[in-house]
Amino acid sequence: MRIVFSLLLLCSLAHGATCPTGQVKNEATLVQIEHTWVRVVEQHDAAALGCILADEFEEADFDGSLINRSTILASATNPSHGHSELADLHAHIYGDVAYVRGIGVNSESGRPSGKTRFTDIFVYRDGRWQCVAGHDSRFPEAR
């Protein structure tokens, strides 16, 4: 029942509703948030993405630059033909802090465009998981 409730909250998140509260503090919820994150980016839903990203969110990108929340949210509304599939997701919870590590297999207009290993750090506050930091590393291109 708790998982169903959590999934219902995440579904309302994907439709631009107010940010969910009462999220379950388990690994399955964090994995579902990662899948929701990919979906709302592809749907250009900046409001739903804003519910996932904490105000202080920063991501270390491939080139070493830091990207803040406002930049991520602004780019979420840009048209794109990109798609990501997630694999090898593992969530680990330590009280009110957690991280999720996984692989993103990316494509652009139906063509493979790269593979990344990512780690996202979450804090549980205000009754929900909020991502405070992330890091992406590209896999070397196959030759």
Residue frames as a rotation matrix with the C-alpha (Angstrom) as fourth column:
MET 1
0.567 0.824 0.000 0.00
0.824 -0.567 0.000 0.00
0.000 0.000 -1.000 0.00
ARG 2
0.420 -0.474 -0.774 2.84
0.181 -0.792 0.583 2.42
-0.889 -0.385 -0.247 0.84
ILE 3
-0.670 -0.690 0.274 4.47
0.377 0.001 0.926 1.83
-0.639 0.724 0.259 -2.56
VAL 4
-0.143 0.711 0.689 1.16
0.971 -0.032 0.235 2.44
0.190 0.703 -0.686 -4.37
PHE 5
0.754 0.407 -0.516 0.70
0.553 -0.817 0.163 5.69
-0.355 -0.408 -0.841 -2.42
SER 6
-0.053 -0.880 -0.472 4.24
0.126 -0.474 0.871 6.73
-0.991 -0.014 0.136 -3.32
LEU 7
-0.711 -0.203 0.673 3.68
0.650 0.176 0.740 5.97
-0.269 0.963 0.007 -7.00
LEU 8
0.339 0.894 0.291 0.45
0.932 -0.361 0.022 7.98
0.125 0.264 -0.956 -6.98
LEU 9
0.621 -0.187 -0.761 2.33
0.240 -0.879 0.412 10.94
-0.746 -0.439 -0.501 -5.53
LEU 10
-0.490 -0.871 -0.037 4.98
0.172 -0.138 0.975 10.62
-0.854 0.472 0.218 -8.21
CYS 11
-0.374 0.435 0.819 2.34
0.927 0.166 0.336 10.44
0.010 0.885 -0.466 -10.94
SER 12
0.748 0.639 -0.180 0.79
0.646 -0.763 -0.020 13.68
-0.150 -0.101 -0.983 -9.69
LEU 13
0.149 -0.800 -0.581 4.30
0.096 -0.573 0.814 15.15
-0.984 -0.177 -0.008 -9.74
ALA 14
-0.674 -0.467 0.573 4.66
0.551 0.200 0.810 14.25
-0.493 0.862 0.123 -13.41
HIS 15
0.002 0.762 0.648 1.47
0.954 -0.196 0.227 16.12
0.300 0.617 -0.727 -14.24
GLY 16
-0.508 -0.345 0.790 2.70
0.284 -0.932 -0.225 19.42
0.813 0.110 0.571 -12.80
ALA 17
0.650 0.742 -0.164 0.75
0.372 -0.123 0.920 19.24
0.663 -0.659 -0.356 -9.55
THR 18
0.619 -0.442 0.650 2.12
-0.741 -0.603 0.296 20.72
0.261 -0.665 -0.700 -6.35
CYS 19
-0.378 -0.869 -0.319 5.19
-0.644 0.495 -0.584 18.96
0.665 -0.015 -0.746 -5.02
PRO 20
0.404 0.564 -0.720 4.36
0.058 0.770 0.635 15.68
0.913 -0.299 0.278 -3.31
THR 21
-0.268 -0.451 0.851 4.76
-0.917 -0.151 -0.369 15.15
0.296 -0.880 -0.373 0.41
GLY 22
0.408 0.409 0.817 4.63
-0.732 0.681 0.024 11.97
-0.546 -0.607 0.577 2.43
GLN 23
0.408 -0.334 -0.850 6.97
-0.675 0.517 -0.527 10.14
0.615 0.788 -0.015 0.07
VAL 24
0.998 -0.067 -0.020 8.14
0.066 0.817 0.573 6.79
-0.022 -0.573 0.819 1.36
LYS 25
0.361 -0.931 0.057 11.74
-0.916 -0.342 0.211 6.66
-0.177 -0.128 -0.976 2.54
ASN 26
0.442 -0.261 0.858 12.80
0.069 0.964 0.258 3.56
-0.894 -0.055 0.444 0.63
GLU 27
-0.589 -0.807 0.038 15.01
0.033 0.023 0.999 2.61
-0.807 0.590 0.013 -2.30
ALA 28
-0.339 0.528 0.779 12.09
0.912 0.389 0.134 1.92
-0.232 0.755 -0.613 -4.65
THR 29
0.711 0.606 -0.356 10.83
0.534 -0.795 -0.287 5.49
-0.457 0.014 -0.889 -4.26
LEU 30
0.141 -0.753 -0.643 14.26
-0.287 -0.653 0.701 6.92
-0.947 0.086 -0.308 -5.13
VAL 31
-0.744 -0.367 0.559 14.53
0.359 0.487 0.797 4.70
-0.564 0.793 -0.230 -8.22
GLN 32
0.117 0.877 0.466 11.04
0.978 -0.020 -0.208 5.82
-0.173 0.480 -0.860 -9.29
ILE 33
0.635 0.041 -0.771 12.05
0.123 -0.991 0.049 9.47
-0.762 -0.126 -0.635 -8.81
GLU 34
-0.469 -0.866 -0.175 14.99
-0.137 -0.124 0.983 8.91
-0.872 0.485 -0.061 -11.19
HIS 35
-0.613 0.315 0.725 12.62
0.765 0.468 0.443 7.48
-0.200 0.825 -0.528 -13.82
THR 36
0.534 0.824 -0.190 10.21
0.775 -0.567 -0.281 10.38
-0.339 0.003 -0.941 -13.25
TRP 37
0.152 -0.594 -0.790 13.11
-0.044 -0.802 0.596 12.82
-0.987 -0.056 -0.148 -13.67
VAL 38
-0.829 -0.477 0.291 13.93
0.223 0.196 0.955 11.43
-0.512 0.857 -0.056 -17.12
ARG 39
-0.249 0.829 0.501 10.26
0.968 0.223 0.112 11.50
-0.019 0.513 -0.858 -18.14
VAL 40
0.621 0.549 -0.560 9.58
0.571 -0.806 -0.157 15.10
-0.537 -0.222 -0.814 -17.02
VAL 41
-0.277 -0.770 -0.575 12.74
-0.113 -0.569 0.815 16.33
-0.954 0.291 0.071 -18.79
GLU 42
-0.869 -0.035 0.493 11.57
0.448 0.365 0.816 14.67
-0.209 0.930 -0.301 -22.02
GLN 43
0.076 0.979 0.190 8.12
0.990 -0.098 0.106 16.24
0.123 0.180 -0.976 -21.50
HIS 44
-0.555 -0.420 0.718 9.72
0.382 -0.895 -0.229 19.67
0.739 0.147 0.658 -20.84
ASP 45
0.583 0.807 -0.094 7.87
0.370 -0.161 0.915 19.89
0.723 -0.568 -0.393 -17.51
ALA 46
-0.391 -0.814 0.429 9.97
0.016 -0.473 -0.881 22.38
0.920 -0.338 0.198 -15.55
ALA 47
0.140 0.508 0.850 7.44
-0.870 -0.347 0.350 22.54
0.473 -0.789 0.393 -12.70
ALA 48
0.967 0.213 -0.140 7.66
-0.142 0.907 0.397 18.79
0.212 -0.364 0.907 -12.06
LEU 49
0.253 -0.953 -0.167 11.44
0.539 0.282 -0.793 18.90
0.803 0.111 0.585 -12.38
GLY 50
-0.235 -0.300 0.925 11.48
-0.437 -0.817 -0.376 21.73
0.869 -0.492 0.061 -9.84
CYS 51
0.709 0.534 0.461 9.83
-0.663 0.280 0.695 19.41
0.242 -0.798 0.552 -7.32
ILE 52
0.838 -0.456 -0.298 12.71
0.454 0.887 -0.082 16.95
0.302 -0.067 0.951 -7.67
LEU 53
-0.095 -0.961 0.260 15.56
0.633 -0.260 -0.729 19.48
0.768 0.095 0.633 -7.51
ALA 54
0.300 0.091 -0.950 16.31
0.902 -0.350 0.252 21.22
-0.309 -0.932 -0.187 -4.22
ASP 55
0.990 0.107 -0.097 16.83
0.082 -0.970 -0.227 25.00
-0.119 0.217 -0.969 -4.31
GLU 56
0.424 -0.902 -0.077 20.57
-0.662 -0.367 0.653 24.52
-0.618 -0.226 -0.753 -3.74
PHE 57
0.732 -0.082 0.677 20.95
0.345 0.901 -0.263 21.79
-0.588 0.426 0.688 -6.41
GLU 58
0.271 -0.678 -0.683 24.18
-0.885 -0.455 0.100 21.73
-0.378 0.577 -0.724 -8.40
GLU 59
0.909 -0.017 0.417 25.38
0.159 0.938 -0.309 19.20
-0.385 0.347 0.855 -10.93
ALA 60
-0.095 -0.967 -0.238 28.99
-0.458 -0.170 0.872 18.56
-0.884 0.192 -0.427 -11.92
ASP 61
0.833 0.466 -0.298 28.83
-0.435 0.218 -0.874 18.09
-0.343 0.857 0.384 -15.68
PHE 62
0.854 -0.446 0.268 31.08
0.518 0.781 -0.349 16.11
-0.054 0.437 0.898 -18.03
ASP 63
0.345 -0.741 0.577 33.46
0.401 -0.439 -0.804 19.01
0.849 0.509 0.145 -18.60
GLY 64
-0.487 -0.549 -0.679 33.82
0.821 -0.023 -0.571 19.77
0.298 -0.836 0.462 -14.89
SER 65
-0.737 0.273 0.618 31.50
-0.242 -0.961 0.135 22.77
0.630 -0.050 0.775 -14.91
LEU 66
-0.802 0.549 -0.234 28.81
0.435 0.270 -0.859 23.23
-0.409 -0.791 -0.456 -12.25
ILE 67
-0.645 0.703 0.300 25.23
0.058 -0.346 0.936 23.68
0.762 0.622 0.182 -13.37
ASN 68
-0.944 0.305 0.128 22.74
-0.195 -0.202 -0.960 25.13
-0.266 -0.931 0.250 -10.88
ARG 69
-0.446 0.859 0.250 19.02
0.584 0.491 -0.646 24.51
-0.678 -0.142 -0.721 -10.47
SER 70
0.273 0.615 -0.740 17.86
-0.170 -0.726 -0.666 27.62
-0.947 0.307 -0.094 -12.34
THR 71
-0.414 -0.484 -0.771 19.98
-0.850 -0.097 0.517 26.71
-0.326 0.869 -0.371 -15.39
ILE 72
-0.967 0.106 0.231 18.66
0.146 0.976 0.162 23.13
-0.208 0.191 -0.959 -15.38
LEU 73
-0.160 0.985 -0.062 15.05
0.514 0.030 -0.857 24.35
-0.843 -0.168 -0.511 -15.09
ALA 74
0.145 0.164 -0.976 15.51
-0.576 -0.788 -0.218 26.90
-0.804 0.594 -0.019 -17.89
SER 75
-0.702 -0.489 -0.517 16.98
-0.701 0.348 0.622 24.26
-0.124 0.800 -0.587 -20.20
ALA 76
-0.727 0.468 0.502 14.11
0.251 0.862 -0.440 21.86
-0.639 -0.194 -0.744 -19.44
THR 77
0.306 0.914 -0.267 11.77
0.045 -0.294 -0.955 23.94
-0.951 0.280 -0.131 -21.58
ASN 78
-0.288 -0.490 -0.823 14.06
-0.805 -0.342 0.485 23.85
-0.519 0.802 -0.296 -24.64
PRO 79
0.788 0.551 -0.273 12.88
-0.605 0.615 -0.505 21.67
-0.110 0.563 0.819 -27.53
SER 80
-0.387 -0.909 0.152 14.89
-0.858 0.416 0.302 18.49
-0.338 -0.013 -0.941 -27.86
HIS 81
0.507 0.485 -0.713 14.71
-0.712 0.701 -0.029 15.11
0.486 0.523 0.701 -29.52
GLY 82
-0.573 -0.819 0.013 16.79
-0.632 0.432 -0.643 13.46
0.521 -0.377 -0.766 -26.81
HIS 83
0.690 0.711 -0.132 15.81
-0.474 0.582 0.661 10.32
0.547 -0.394 0.739 -24.96
SER 84
-0.468 -0.826 0.314 17.41
-0.803 0.249 -0.541 8.51
0.369 -0.506 -0.780 -22.04
GLU 85
0.612 0.501 -0.611 16.99
-0.129 0.826 0.548 5.02
0.780 -0.257 0.571 -20.71
LEU 86
0.152 -0.530 0.834 18.16
-0.978 -0.205 0.047 4.25
0.146 -0.823 -0.549 -17.20
ALA 87
0.569 -0.056 -0.820 19.93
-0.033 0.995 -0.091 1.07
0.821 0.079 0.565 -16.18
ASP 88
-0.126 -0.729 -0.673 21.84
0.656 0.447 -0.608 -0.41
0.744 -0.519 0.422 -13.25
LEU 89
0.076 0.248 0.966 20.07
-0.438 -0.862 0.256 1.85
0.896 -0.443 0.043 -10.73
HIS 90
-0.105 -0.143 -0.984 21.08
0.780 0.602 -0.171 1.36
0.617 -0.786 0.049 -7.10
ALA 91
0.320 0.292 0.901 19.72
-0.305 -0.869 0.390 3.47
0.897 -0.399 -0.189 -4.26
HIS 92
-0.302 -0.461 -0.835 21.26
0.738 0.441 -0.510 3.66
0.603 -0.770 0.207 -0.79
ILE 93
0.494 0.583 0.645 19.62
-0.034 -0.729 0.684 5.41
0.869 -0.360 -0.340 2.17
TYR 94
-0.512 -0.632 -0.582 21.35
0.688 0.105 -0.718 6.70
0.515 -0.768 0.381 5.30
GLY 95
-0.493 0.437 -0.752 18.64
0.597 -0.459 -0.658 8.26
-0.633 -0.773 -0.034 7.47
ASP 96
0.551 0.726 -0.411 17.50
0.246 -0.612 -0.751 11.44
-0.797 0.313 -0.516 5.70
VAL 97
0.058 -0.609 -0.791 20.28
-0.849 -0.446 0.281 11.32
-0.525 0.655 -0.543 3.09
ALA 98
0.487 0.109 0.867 20.53
0.234 0.940 -0.249 8.99
-0.842 0.324 0.432 0.11
TYR 99
-0.330 -0.499 -0.801 22.25
-0.722 -0.413 0.555 8.53
-0.608 0.761 -0.224 -3.18
VAL 100
0.728 0.482 0.488 21.30
0.029 0.689 -0.724 6.84
-0.685 0.541 0.488 -6.41
ARG 101
-0.390 -0.846 -0.364 23.90
-0.553 -0.101 0.827 5.62
-0.736 0.524 -0.428 -8.86
GLY 102
0.461 0.581 0.671 23.04
0.234 0.649 -0.723 4.45
-0.856 0.490 0.163 -12.34
ILE 103
-0.741 -0.612 0.277 23.71
0.383 -0.046 0.923 4.48
-0.552 0.789 0.268 -16.05
GLY 104
0.318 0.788 -0.527 21.97
-0.203 -0.486 -0.850 6.67
-0.926 0.378 0.005 -18.60
VAL 105
-0.524 -0.374 0.765 21.92
0.665 0.382 0.642 5.44
-0.532 0.845 0.049 -22.18
ASN 106
-0.043 0.446 -0.894 21.20
-0.108 -0.892 -0.439 8.50
-0.993 0.078 0.087 -24.31
SER 107
-0.367 -0.030 0.930 19.94
0.890 0.279 0.360 8.91
-0.271 0.960 -0.075 -27.85
GLU 108
-0.397 0.209 -0.894 19.20
-0.211 -0.968 -0.133 11.90
-0.893 0.136 0.428 -30.06
SER 109
0.080 0.560 -0.825 16.60
-0.967 -0.158 -0.201 11.60
-0.243 0.814 0.528 -32.84
GLY 110
0.907 0.418 0.061 16.69
-0.404 0.901 -0.158 7.83
-0.121 0.118 0.986 -32.43
ARG 111
0.485 -0.815 -0.319 20.48
0.037 0.383 -0.923 7.51
0.874 0.435 0.216 -32.75
PRO 112
0.585 -0.339 -0.737 22.78
0.810 0.292 0.509 6.56
0.043 -0.894 0.446 -29.85
SER 113
0.608 -0.353 0.711 24.50
-0.038 -0.907 -0.419 9.66
0.793 0.228 -0.565 -28.49
GLY 114
-0.384 -0.857 0.345 26.36
-0.496 -0.123 -0.859 8.40
0.779 -0.501 -0.378 -25.45
LYS 115
0.458 0.392 -0.798 26.32
0.448 0.674 0.588 6.59
0.768 -0.626 0.133 -22.18
THR 116
-0.133 -0.460 0.878 26.84
-0.537 -0.711 -0.454 8.16
0.833 -0.532 -0.152 -18.76
ARG 117
-0.209 0.064 -0.976 27.38
0.808 0.574 -0.136 7.00
0.551 -0.817 -0.172 -15.20
PHE 118
-0.119 0.227 0.967 25.65
-0.264 -0.946 0.190 9.30
0.957 -0.232 0.173 -12.74
THR 119
-0.524 0.055 -0.850 25.32
0.810 0.343 -0.476 9.75
0.265 -0.938 -0.225 -9.01
ASP 120
-0.082 0.578 0.812 22.53
-0.091 -0.815 0.572 11.85
0.992 -0.027 0.120 -7.51
ILE 121
-0.873 -0.235 -0.428 22.48
0.415 0.106 -0.904 12.87
0.258 -0.966 0.005 -3.83
PHE 122
-0.014 0.959 0.284 19.09
0.157 -0.279 0.947 13.30
0.988 0.058 -0.147 -2.13
VAL 123
-0.992 -0.087 0.090 17.94
-0.069 -0.214 -0.974 14.77
0.104 -0.973 0.206 1.19
TYR 124
-0.249 0.947 -0.205 14.57
0.759 0.322 0.566 13.93
0.602 -0.015 -0.799 2.72
ARG 125
-0.892 0.042 -0.451 12.92
0.289 -0.715 -0.637 17.13
-0.349 -0.698 0.625 3.89
ASP 126
-0.552 0.777 -0.303 9.45
-0.761 -0.618 -0.199 18.62
-0.342 0.121 0.932 3.86
GLY 127
0.190 0.697 0.692 8.07
-0.383 0.701 -0.601 15.09
-0.904 -0.150 0.400 3.48
ARG 128
0.989 0.146 0.027 9.82
-0.029 0.367 -0.930 14.37
-0.145 0.919 0.367 0.18
TRP 129
0.196 -0.945 0.263 13.11
0.756 0.317 0.573 13.45
-0.624 0.086 0.777 -1.44
GLN 130
0.955 0.000 -0.295 14.93
-0.158 -0.844 -0.512 16.43
-0.249 0.536 -0.807 -2.98
CYS 131
0.517 -0.816 0.256 18.06
0.841 0.430 -0.328 16.10
0.158 0.385 0.909 -5.10
VAL 132
0.827 -0.265 -0.496 20.77
0.052 -0.842 0.536 18.43
-0.560 -0.469 -0.683 -3.80
ALA 133
0.011 -0.885 -0.465 23.69
-0.792 -0.292 0.537 17.39
-0.611 0.362 -0.704 -6.03
GLY 134
0.892 0.216 0.398 24.56
0.053 0.823 -0.565 15.27
-0.450 0.525 0.722 -9.01
HIS 135
-0.114 -0.944 -0.309 27.59
-0.641 -0.168 0.749 14.18
-0.759 0.283 -0.586 -10.99
ASP 136
0.919 0.381 0.097 27.78
-0.145 0.557 -0.818 12.78
-0.366 0.738 0.567 -14.52
SER 137
-0.233 -0.971 -0.059 30.68
-0.504 0.069 0.861 11.01
-0.832 0.231 -0.505 -16.20
ARG 138
0.564 0.385 -0.731 30.71
-0.824 0.200 -0.531 9.92
-0.058 0.901 0.430 -19.83
PHE 139
0.525 -0.401 0.751 31.76
0.238 0.916 0.323 6.47
-0.817 0.009 0.577 -20.87
PRO 140
-0.525 -0.733 -0.433 34.50
-0.316 -0.305 0.899 6.55
-0.790 0.609 -0.072 -23.52
GLU 141
0.409 0.659 -0.631 33.09
-0.833 -0.012 -0.553 6.41
-0.372 0.752 0.544 -27.04
ALA 142
0.367 -0.219 0.904 33.32
0.228 0.963 0.141 3.00
-0.902 0.154 0.404 -28.70
ARG 143
-0.117 -0.495 -0.861 35.57
-0.786 -0.484 0.385 2.97
-0.607 0.722 -0.332 -31.73
